[in-house]
Structure formats: structure tokens, C-alpha cells
Amino acid sequence: MIDRRELLTAGGASLLVCALPGSALARPSLAEAVAGFTGGAPVQTGRVTLTIPPLVENGNAVGVNLAVESPMTAADHVRRIALFNEKNPQPDIAIFTLGPRTGRARIATRIRLATSQTVVAVAEMSDGSYWSSSASVIVTLAACIEDLS
């Protein structure tokens, strides 16, 4: 049984959560998500090939292929590749960690897309540079729709 003090504490905590500004609960923008991954470093276009169908019938399983131009040697390799989206409930889809022993900087996966949007791939190189590619996708049957507002 809950006593009066516990009930008041729980009520106060729920009021505090309700009083949080909407911006604290808002989804970060695509640019903010990419900046979080890069630490604010500049992102150059190129070296990354993002292959995704331009028209998708069902957003529940969208095939994505990523490739980064890199010799994958100890001196020059891909450290991480991140996938971001514009309109899903969470802006970051996945982050893949690679190393020189990976052999090739290639990834194939499936993702869910809430609606038609832009998908961005960003690769972090061993020299600290960031390279990207983006693609627009039209989704006819949406997936993972949540109202976060």
C-alpha cells in the first residue's frame, strides 16, 4: 500500500516531467545528429557510396549498401560509418565500427523508414576526416511511426 508521502513524491516527480520544455524531448535535427557523430568537424562529400532504392513500397525492410573508398591499411582506414535519417523517431539508424583488418569498408543491411525522407551515411577516416553521401527515398507504406510531439 502506498502511503501519503510516497504518493506526494510520485505526484511531484510526474509534475516535474510534465514541466520539461518540449525542446528537451524533441528529436534532434539531421544536421545536429551528424554534428554529434563528427564532434562538429566539417563533413566532405565523396568517398562514400550509399546505395538505397529511390522508391520503396514498404518501409519495414529497406535494403542499404554502403561502401567507402579506402585502402584499409593501418595508416589509412575507415574507423566508423554512421547512418542517419531525416524523419524517423530517432535520427541515428546505426553506427558500424571498422578497422584496418576488416579488409573492405563495405556494409549491407536493412533499415526501417517511417516515411519518405533523406538518408545520410557519414564515414570517419583514420586521419580524422569525415566523408558523406546522401540519398532521398520515397516510401509508399510507412513503418515505425510514433508521435513524439
Sequence and secondary structure as in RCSB ss.txt:
>XXXX:A:sequence
MIDRRELLTAGGASLLVCALPGSALARPSLAEAVAGFTGGAPVQTGRVTLTIPPLVENGNAVGVNLAVESPMTAA
DHVRRIALFNEKNPQPDIAIFTLGPRTGRARIATRIRLATSQTVVAVAEMSDGSYWSSSASVIVTLAACIEDLS
>XXXX:A:secstr
   HHHHHHHHHHHHHHHHS HHHHS   HHHHHHHHHTT  EEE SEEEE  SEEEETTSEEEEEEE     SS
S EEEEEEEESSSSSSEEEEEE  GGG S EEEEEE  SSSEEEEEEEEETTS EEEEEEEEEEEE  S     
